Amino acid sequence: MRIAVLAVVIVLIASAVVWLFLRDDPDKVGAVPPIWPTPQHAESSGADIDLPDAVMIIADPEADDYTVQAAVDAFREAGVGNVSSLDYGLDAPREPMIVRLGKLDGANVKSAGVSLPQSIPAEGYFLSADKDAVVIAGADDAGTFYGVQTLWQLLKPDALPSVRITDYPSMRQRGVVEGFYGPPWSATEEMDQMEFYGRLKVNSFIYAPKDDPYHRDDWRRLFDKSREGQLTTLVEAARDRHIEFTYALAPGLSICYTSADDYDALTAKLRSMYDIGVRSFSIPLDDVWEDKWNCPEDERRYGPWTEEHLAQAQVELLNKVQGVFLPGLQDVRPLQTVPAEYFDVKDTPYKKAYREYLDKRVVMMWTGVGVTPTSIEVAEAADAEQVWGRKPLVWDNYPTTDFDTAAGRMLFGPYAERKPGIGAHLTGIIANPMEFAYASKPGVFGVAGFAWNDGAYDPAKSTRQYAEWLGGGDEKVVTALMAFFDLNHLAPVLDEPGQTWQPQAPELARRIASFREKWAAGEHGKAIDELTKYAETLAQAPGLIRTATTDDGFAQDATDWLDAADLWAQALLTTLKGLASRAGGDDAGAERWFAEAADLTTRAEDVVAPTRFESKVKIGDGVLDTFIREAPALRR
């Protein structure tokens, strides 16, 4: 698969550059290199291991073929010429390096003679590498696969660090919901996402694009053969990477809850997805704005429309699917849902009906306090668990931009303000991304890191790590990405114009504040020189991102924002030239530069984003534009 091969190359290029940096620093040889998500426990166990010419991977006979092949590919990409695999129990030739891959409690990994942990939580793994043995032992098949993903990061050209890692996720469900309003992702974009999620140890993907007519508006209709074939391929790709593919069907706009025909249509649609390999289903019942029944039969059964009566109808439907339909299928997960009141913890008759009568197996999604919450606190998560009568699964509307106050934006600020410890009251966290699949990756990278190990998660570090991956480890490109991310740092709040939960361009704002302080102190030359250096970084960023990043899709998604950034950077540089003229006593020259900057500003403000709202691009707003507008008023 070309997409998978490309993603493998991306990971290896980025990791190789970082590791070469570590090997060139004598003080860091023997240290555990950066790993994402951050492991629960990792330590160096000695000097680096030089990779031999031949490696034999001995795997449990029941190990996943995809996982074994991933391990083989990892060593080959690291420069080992002869890599082969063999089932445990067969006669194996003695190669210079033996790698044992399998379950923690199996005879295969035990035969390595390595001290193993007694147990590991679900999806966890133990990885040990030293001069005598390399072992990857999973608590289960998913854990073994995740151990191979860590091996992939550790392996660098001709070397493997000596390490002992015991790792496992903090949260049971970690993933993404394609649940935004706007154009759904293409089949190519979805396949690329599966490869990306596998690298991040993500285990859940919910297919729920609001503007896919098969999902919501025309939910009764079965998929045509072409789209069914694409979904079949996607489901298989998810399964290979131990990602639970959840198919979501949203009938709330038109369903008649008492209709046997509608129930049959709903279960027939779910059954068609089961037949292509789906084993997890969701029936979201959110974002239905008309306060009325869809048929008179529902009013006769439940009474006049009220939120409490709506909850009764929804609970009956969900309980019937969970208790009658799903038991007739093999190997299925509990049903998921999104209730109408998904955005707070205030107790209501609606929530009381869910709490008291909804089958306890059903997984219920909750966004936090607010549709786009400014934070998720431990106390709020505890309140949600209490009011719903179960641990909710967070549908986190970040980095999505499908709401009016996010029009014209891309959200590249770090995943932040979700507090360590909330997982004790949650089933997990699922991120709702942007309609731009590749540009959503920085945010998803952070969500995956937090959900895997919330105690060790560092938002700023996470953003930097993704920039290093996307920049292939080239410091100049990484710097450009960080500057571009900073211009798109603002995180808005739904229906609250002007309210944000992450500020815009904090690094640029810091530098402008420093400029103003020096200018006021009469240090005009120093102020201009320092800010000009950063402005030059901003000016170089669009070109570097377009030509030197490892994922072409990112630059394609961000093209209009890069265009705007280019113009704004030129406007900033031109403004600084005007200030330099003013500092030198050339007021006429300064005015010419300021006029040119104003023209560039107008052009920058006219760049339109091809989003759901078709609005003008917003980038660095409130910081960059404000400085350029106010600069002509600065005097010597």
ZAMARGU-4260 file (C-alpha; in steps of 0.2 Angstrom, whole numbers, plus 5000, padded with zeros to 4 digits):
<rodrens>
0) 5000/5000/5000 | 5008/5016/4994 | 5001/5027/5008 | 5007/5015/5022 | 5025/5014/5014
5) 5025/5033/5013 | 5020/5035/5032 | 5034/5022/5036 | 5047/5032/5027 | 5041/5048/5036
10) 5043/5041/5053 | 5060/5034/5050 | 5067/5049/5042 | 5061/5060/5057 | 5067/5047/5070
15) 5084/5045/5061 | 5088/5063/5062 | 5084/5065/5080 | 5094/5049/5084 | 5109/5055/5075
20) 5109/5070/5085 | 5109/5060/5101 | 5123/5049/5095 | 5134/5064/5091 | 5132/5070/5109
25) 5143/5058/5121 | 5133/5064/5136 | 5117/5057/5128 | 5123/5040/5122 | 5115/5027/5132
30) 5100/5038/5136 | 5082/5033/5131 | 5078/5043/5116 | 5061/5053/5114 | 5047/5041/5112
35) 5029/5046/5109 | 5017/5044/5117 | 5028/5045/5132 | 5030/5027/5140 | 5024/5024/5158
40) 5042/5018/5163 | 5058/5018/5152 | 5076/5017/5157 | 5092/5014/5149 | 5101/4997/5152
45) 5118/5000/5144 | 5127/5006/5129 | 5119/5006/5112 | 5118/4990/5102 | 5126/4990/5085
50) 5114/4982/5073 | 5121/4966/5064 | 5120/4961/5046 | 5106/4948/5050 | 5091/4948/5062
55) 5079/4933/5066 | 5062/4937/5073 | 5055/4923/5082 | 5036/4926/5085 | 5022/4917/5094
60) 5013/4906/5081 | 4997/4915/5084 | 5005/4932/5082 | 4997/4944/5070 | 5005/4943/5053
65) 5004/4962/5051 | 5013/4965/5068 | 5027/4953/5063 | 5029/4961/5046 | 5030/4978/5055
70) 5044/4972/5065 | 5053/4965/5050 | 5051/4981/5041 | 5058/4991/5055 | 5074/4982/5055
75) 5076/4983/5036 | 5073/5001/5036 | 5086/5003/5050 | 5099/4996/5038 | 5099/4977/5042
80) 5101/4968/5026 | 5095/4951/5031 | 5079/4950/5042 | 5068/4935/5043 | 5054/4929/5054
85) 5050/4911/5061 | 5036/4904/5072 | 5042/4899/5089 | 5045/4880/5091 | 5053/4878/5074
90) 5071/4875/5071 | 5079/4892/5069 | 5096/4896/5062 | 5108/4905/5074 | 5108/4924/5069
95) 5118/4937/5077 | 5103/4945/5084 | 5087/4936/5089 | 5071/4946/5093 | 5057/4937/5102
100) 5040/4943/5099 | 5024/4937/5108 | 5013/4937/5123 | 5020/4941/5140 | 5014/4924/5147
105) 5020/4914/5132 | 5035/4901/5132 | 5043/4911/5117 | 5047/4927/5127 | 5051/4918/5143
110) 5064/4907/5133 | 5074/4923/5131 | 5080/4923/5149 | 5076/4941/5152 | 5068/4947/5168
115) 5050/4950/5164 | 5036/4959/5174 | 5023/4948/5182 | 5009/4956/5173 | 5005/4971/5162
120) 4988/4980/5160 | 4978/4977/5144 | 4986/4984/5128 | 5002/4986/5137 | 5019/4979/5132
125) 5037/4976/5139 | 5052/4979/5128 | 5069/4975/5133 | 5084/4977/5122 | 5102/4973/5127
130) 5117/4965/5119 | 5111/4947/5124 | 5092/4948/5119 | 5078/4959/5111 | 5061/4955/5118
135) 5044/4962/5114 | 5031/4955/5126 | 5013/4961/5125 | 4999/4959/5137 | 4988/4955/5122
140) 4989/4956/5103 | 4987/4975/5104 | 5001/4977/5116 | 5013/4967/5106 | 5008/4978/5091
145) 5011/4994/5101 | 5028/4987/5107 | 5033/4985/5089 | 5028/5004/5086 | 5040/5009/5100
150) 5054/4998/5093 | 5051/5007/5076 | 5055/5023/5085 | 5070/5017/5094 | 5078/5009/5079
155) 5090/5021/5070 | 5102/5018/5056 | 5114/5004/5062 | 5109/5006/5081 | 5097/5001/5094
160) 5098/5008/5112 | 5098/4997/5126 | 5082/4999/5136 | 5069/4992/5147 | 5052/4999/5144
165) 5036/4994/5153 | 5021/5003/5145 | 5002/5003/5145 | 4988/5016/5142 | 4981/5027/5155
170) 4964/5026/5146 | 4954/5012/5139 | 4948/5021/5123 | 4959/5033/5114 | 4955/5039/5097
175) 4946/5050/5084 | 4928/5053/5078 | 4926/5059/5060 | 4911/5068/5067 | 4913/5086/5060
180) 4901/5096/5049 | 4908/5099/5032 | 4915/5089/5018 | 4919/5071/5024 | 4937/5065/5022
185) 4941/5056/5006 | 4945/5037/5006 | 4963/5041/5003 | 4963/5053/5018 | 4955/5040/5029
190) 4968/5027/5025 | 4982/5039/5029 | 4974/5042/5045 | 4973/5024/5050 | 4992/5023/5047
195) 4995/5038/5057 | 4984/5032/5072 | 4993/5015/5072 | 5009/5024/5075 | 5001/5034/5089
200) 4994/5018/5098 | 4976/5025/5095 | 4963/5011/5097 | 4947/5019/5092 | 4940/5027/5076
205) 4922/5032/5075 | 4915/5035/5057 | 4901/5048/5059 | 4903/5062/5046 | 4889/5074/5049
210) 4887/5078/5030 | 4888/5061/5024 | 4870/5058/5019 | 4871/5039/5022 | 4875/5044/5040
215) 4862/5056/5045 | 4850/5064/5032 | 4847/5048/5022 | 4851/5036/5036 | 4840/5022/5030
220) 4848/5020/5013 | 4862/5006/5011 | 4879/5011/5005 | 4882/5009/4986 | 4894/4996/4981
225) 4908/5008/4978 | 4908/5016/4995 | 4905/4999/5004 | 4921/4993/4996 | 4930/5008/5002
230) 4924/5006/5019 | 4928/4987/5019 | 4946/4992/5015 | 4946/5005/5029 | 4939/4992/5042
235) 4953/4980/5037 | 4966/4993/5039 | 4960/4998/5056 | 4959/4980/5061 | 4977/4977/5056
240) 4982/4991/5067 | 4971/4986/5082 | 4960/5001/5080 | 4942/4997/5084 | 4932/5004/5069
245) 4915/5010/5075 | 4901/5013/5062 | 4889/5027/5068 | 4871/5029/5061 | 4862/5045/5066
250) 4843/5043/5064 | 4837/5057/5075 | 4832/5069/5062 | 4818/5058/5055 | 4816/5042/5065
255) 4799/5037/5071 | 4804/5028/5087 | 4788/5017/5087 | 4790/5012/5069 | 4794/4993/5066
260) 4799/4998/5048 | 4812/5011/5055 | 4819/4999/5067 | 4821/4986/5054 | 4829/4999/5042
265) 4841/5004/5056 | 4846/4986/5060 | 4848/4982/5042 | 4860/4996/5040 | 4870/4990/5055
270) 4870/4972/5049 | 4877/4978/5032 | 4891/4985/5041 | 4894/4970/5052 | 4895/4960/5036
275) 4910/4970/5030 | 4919/4967/5046 | 4913/4981/5058 | 4911/4975/5076 | 4907/4991/5085
280) 4892/5002/5082 | 4885/5019/5088 | 4868/5027/5087 | 4871/5046/5090 | 4855/5055/5094
285) 4862/5073/5096 | 4860/5089/5087 | 4842/5087/5083 | 4835/5104/5085 | 4816/5103/5082
290) 4806/5100/5098 | 4793/5089/5091 | 4790/5070/5086 | 4793/5064/5069 | 4777/5054/5068
295) 4760/5055/5078 | 4763/5037/5084 | 4777/5043/5095 | 4766/5056/5103 | 4752/5043/5106
300) 4765/5031/5114 | 4775/5043/5124 | 4764/5059/5126 | 4767/5076/5121 | 4785/5080/5116
305) 4796/5084/5131 | 4814/5081/5134 | 4809/5068/5147 | 4798/5059/5134 | 4811/5060/5121
310) 4824/5052/5133 | 4811/5038/5136 | 4810/5035/5117 | 4828/5035/5114 | 4832/5024/5129
315) 4819/5011/5122 | 4828/5011/5105 | 4845/5010/5112 | 4840/4996/5124 | 4832/4986/5110
320) 4848/4987/5099 | 4859/4983/5114 | 4848/4969/5121 | 4840/4962/5106 | 4850/4965/5090
325) 4868/4965/5095 | 4867/4948/5105 | 4862/4940/5088 | 4880/4945/5081 | 4896/4938/5087
330) 4911/4947/5094 | 4903/4964/5095 | 4907/4978/5107 | 4894/4987/5117 | 4884/5000/5109
335) 4889/5018/5109 | 4878/5034/5109 | 4878/5053/5110 | 4863/5059/5119 | 4854/5076/5116
340) 4861/5084/5132 | 4879/5079/5129 | 4887/5096/5135 | 4885/5098/5153 | 4883/5090/5170
345) 4867/5098/5176 | 4854/5085/5181 | 4838/5085/5171 | 4823/5073/5168 | 4831/5069/5152
350) 4847/5063/5161 | 4838/5055/5175 | 4829/5044/5162 | 4846/5039/5154 | 4854/5036/5171
355) 4840/5025/5177 | 4834/5015/5162 | 4848/5014/5149 | 4857/4997/5148 | 4873/4999/5158
360) 4883/4991/5144 | 4879/5006/5132 | 4894/5018/5131 | 4888/5036/5132 | 4898/5051/5125
365) 4900/5068/5133 | 4909/5084/5127 | 4914/5091/5144 | 4906/5106/5151 | 4902/5115/5135
370) 4902/5110/5117 | 4920/5116/5116 | 4925/5116/5134 | 4939/5128/5140 | 4945/5114/5151
375) 4940/5097/5158 | 4942/5096/5176 | 4943/5080/5187 | 4928/5086/5197 | 4918/5089/5181
380) 4922/5071/5175 | 4917/5065/5192 | 4901/5074/5191 | 4897/5068/5173 | 4900/5050/5179
385) 4888/5053/5193 | 4874/5062/5183 | 4874/5049/5169 | 4877/5034/5180 | 4892/5027/5170
390) 4909/5033/5165 | 4907/5043/5149 | 4917/5043/5134 | 4923/5061/5130 | 4919/5067/5112
395) 4932/5082/5113 | 4928/5095/5100 | 4947/5099/5096 | 4954/5103/5084 | 4938/5104/5074
400) 4933/5121/5066 | 4915/5117/5061 | 4907/5131/5071 | 4904/5149/5068 | 4917/5156/5080
405) 4931/5146/5072 | 4927/5151/5054 | 4943/5155/5045 | 4954/5146/5057 | 4965/5131/5058
410) 4969/5126/5076 | 4987/5121/5079 | 4988/5125/5097 | 4993/5111/5109 | 4980/5099/5116
415) 4979/5107/5133 | 4968/5110/5148 | 4962/5093/5150 | 4968/5088/5167 | 4978/5073/5173
420) 4967/5061/5183 | 4951/5064/5173 | 4953/5046/5166 | 4948/5039/5183 | 4930/5044/5178
425) 4930/5042/5160 | 4930/5027/5147 | 4942/5037/5137 | 4944/5052/5125 | 4940/5054/5107
430) 4945/5069/5097 | 4934/5077/5084 | 4946/5084/5071 | 4945/5097/5056 | 4938/5094/5039
435) 4957/5095/5034 | 4963/5077/5038 | 4982/5081/5037 | 4981/5097/5046 | 4972/5089/5060
440) 4987/5078/5064 | 4996/5090/5077 | 4980/5090/5087 | 4977/5072/5086 | 4995/5069/5091
445) 4992/5078/5107 | 4976/5069/5111 | 4984/5052/5108 | 4998/5057/5120 | 4987/5063/5134
450) 4975/5048/5133 | 4990/5036/5133 | 4999/5044/5148 | 4990/5059/5155 | 5002/5060/5170
455) 5018/5063/5159 | 5009/5073/5145 | 5017/5090/5141 | 5007/5100/5129 | 5022/5111/5123
460) 5033/5096/5121 | 5020/5087/5111 | 5018/5101/5099 | 5037/5101/5097 | 5038/5082/5095
465) 5025/5083/5081 | 5035/5097/5072 | 5050/5086/5073 | 5041/5072/5065 | 5033/5083/5051
470) 5050/5092/5049 | 5060/5077/5047 | 5071/5082/5061 | 5078/5097/5051 | 5079/5111/5064
475) 5076/5125/5052 | 5060/5117/5046 | 5055/5113/5064 | 5057/5131/5068 | 5047/5136/5054
480) 5033/5124/5059 | 5033/5130/5077 | 5032/5148/5071 | 5017/5144/5059 | 5008/5134/5073
485) 5010/5149/5084 | 5001/5160/5072 | 4987/5148/5073 | 4987/5145/5091 | 4970/5152/5096
490) 4956/5140/5102 | 4939/5148/5101 | 4923/5144/5110 | 4907/5139/5102 | 4894/5153/5102
495) 4905/5165/5112 | 4913/5177/5100 | 4929/5184/5108 | 4931/5170/5121 | 4945/5158/5119
500) 4953/5144/5129 | 4970/5146/5121 | 4978/5163/5116 | 4983/5168/5099 | 5001/5168/5094
505) 5009/5168/5112 | 5027/5167/5106 | 5025/5182/5093 | 5015/5191/5107 | 5030/5189/5119
510) 5042/5195/5106 | 5032/5210/5102 | 5030/5215/5120 | 5049/5214/5121 | 5050/5225/5106
515) 5039/5238/5114 | 5049/5238/5130 | 5065/5241/5121 | 5058/5254/5110 | 5051/5263/5124
520) 5068/5263/5133 | 5076/5271/5117 | 5084/5254/5111 | 5077/5256/5094 | 5090/5247/5084
525) 5090/5232/5096 | 5071/5231/5096 | 5071/5231/5077 | 5085/5219/5075 | 5077/5206/5087
530) 5060/5207/5080 | 5066/5207/5062 | 5075/5190/5065 | 5059/5182/5070 | 5049/5191/5056
535) 5062/5183/5044 | 5058/5166/5051 | 5039/5169/5048 | 5043/5174/5030 | 5053/5159/5027
540) 5041/5147/5035 | 5028/5145/5021 | 5041/5140/5008 | 5050/5128/5020 | 5033/5120/5025
545) 5028/5118/5006 | 5044/5110/5001 | 5053/5102/5015 | 5040/5094/5026 | 5038/5075/5026
550) 5019/5075/5023 | 5013/5084/5007 | 4995/5083/5013 | 4999/5095/5027 | 5005/5109/5016
555) 4990/5106/5004 | 4977/5107/5018 | 4986/5123/5025 | 4989/5131/5008 | 4978/5147/5011
560) 4984/5149/5028 | 5002/5148/5021 | 4998/5161/5008 | 4991/5172/5021 | 5006/5169/5033
565) 5017/5174/5018 | 5008/5191/5016 | 5007/5195/5034 | 5026/5191/5037 | 5030/5203/5022
570) 5019/5216/5030 | 5028/5214/5046 | 5045/5215/5038 | 5040/5230/5029 | 5033/5238/5044
575) 5050/5236/5053 | 5059/5244/5039 | 5047/5259/5041 | 5052/5259/5060 | 5070/5258/5055
580) 5068/5273/5044 | 5059/5283/5058 | 5072/5278/5070 | 5085/5285/5058 | 5075/5301/5056
585) 5068/5298/5039 | 5050/5301/5042 | 5046/5302/5023 | 5054/5285/5020 | 5045/5278/5035
590) 5028/5283/5028 | 5032/5275/5011 | 5036/5258/5020 | 5020/5260/5031 | 5009/5262/5015
595) 5017/5247/5007 | 5014/5237/5023 | 4996/5243/5023 | 4994/5236/5005 | 5001/5219/5010
600) 4989/5219/5025 | 4974/5222/5014 | 4980/5208/5003 | 4983/5196/5018 | 4965/5200/5025
605) 4957/5196/5008 | 4963/5178/5008 | 4948/5166/5009 | 4948/5149/5017 | 4939/5135/5007
610) 4930/5129/5023 | 4912/5126/5027 | 4909/5145/5030 | 4919/5151/5016 | 4926/5165/5027
615) 4942/5175/5027 | 4958/5167/5034 | 4962/5172/5052 | 4980/5170/5057 | 4989/5179/5071
620) 4974/5190/5073 | 4974/5202/5088 | 4993/5201/5089 | 5001/5203/5072 | 4988/5214/5063
625) 4987/5225/5079 | 5006/5228/5079 | 5006/5232/5061 | 4992/5244/5063 | 4999/5253/5078
630) 5017/5253/5073 | 5016/5270/5062 | 5011/5279/5078 | 5027/5274/5087 | 5039/5289/5089
635) 5057/5291/5092
</rodrens>
